[in-house]
């Protein structure tokens, strides 16, 4: 009997749930970082977002520009045409790096400019 027949679906479900939560958190952090860069508004949320984005960038770079949780999901049976690595449709998440990468870079760049020019 395969792992799925013996109740192995819980592992894929768990990976997808964790990955979806991280995805939402990182998307939110990226938007907040860009918002802070554009508006100059700061606070604890900005520092938390910046830390999260830097950790995420380090994970991606350290994993060869691929999300390590995708490999775990595939190991537990994820397929692009069915249950993939998050609960979002794969057609929505396949462009994550192309969308959020520039947003992160612009947000960080704007913050750096504000801090250097503003003396923060």
N, C-alpha and C positions, 0 to 999 in steps of 0.2 A: 504494500500500500504506500502511496505517495504521502509526503508530508502534509499536503492539503487535506487529504482524506482523514488524516489522524489529528486534525485540528490545528495545523500549522498556519492557518490564515491569520491567527491572532498576531503573529510576528509581523507580517506584512501590514496589517491594520495598525499596529503600534508604530512601526517605522513611518507609515504614511501620516499618522496623527501627529507625531513629534515633528516630522518634516514640515507639515502644513503649519503647525504653530510657529516654528522657526521662520518659515517663509513669511508669514503675516507680520511677525515681530520685526524681521529685517526690512521688509517693504515699508513698514511704518517708520522705522529708524531712518531709512534713506529719505523718505519724504520729509521727516522732521529736520534732518540735517540740511536738506535743500532749502526748506523754509527758513531755518536759522541763517543760512548763508545769504538768502535773498533779502530778508527783513532786518537782520541784525539782532533779532530777539534771542536772548540767551537764558539759560537756566539749567537746573539739574538734568532736565530731559535732553538738552542738547549734548551735555557731556556723556550721558548714558548712550545716546544715539551714536555719538562719535566713537565711543569705545566699542559698541556692538559692530559698527561698520568696519572698524579697523581689525577686529577679531575675525569677522567674516572674510575680509580681504586676505588676511593671513592664511585662513583655512583654504580658501580657493587657490591661492598661489601655491601653498604647500601641497595641494592635491592635484596639481597640473591643470588648473583652471576648470576643474570639474567638482561637483558637489559629492563629497564622500557618502552622504546618505542615499544618493541615487544608486550607487553600487550596492549598498546594503539592501535596498528595496528590491533590486534586480535579483540579488541572491535569494530573496524570499519569495520570488515569483512575479515581481512586477513586470508588466509589458506595456509598451507605449500605446497599444491599441485597446487596453483594458484598464485594470488597476495599476496605475503607474506609481510614481514616488511620492505624490501628494494627493490630496483630495480634489485639487483643481484639475481641470482638463489639461492634458499634456500640451495641447495646441496653445494654451494660454501661458504655460510656464517655460516653453522651449526658448523663448526670447528674453528670459530673465536677465542674463548678463548684458545683452545689448541694450536693454531698457534701463536697468538699475545701475549698471557700471558708470555710464556717463552722468547719471543723476548724482551718484556718490562723488565722482570726481569734481563735478561743478560745485556741489555743496561744500566739499572740503576746500576747494580752491577759493571760493568766495569767503569762507570763514578765515582762511589764511590771509587773504587780502585785507579783510576787515581788521584782523588782529594786528597785522603789520602796519597798516596805514593808521589805524585807530590807536595804536600803542597798547593794545591789551595783551 
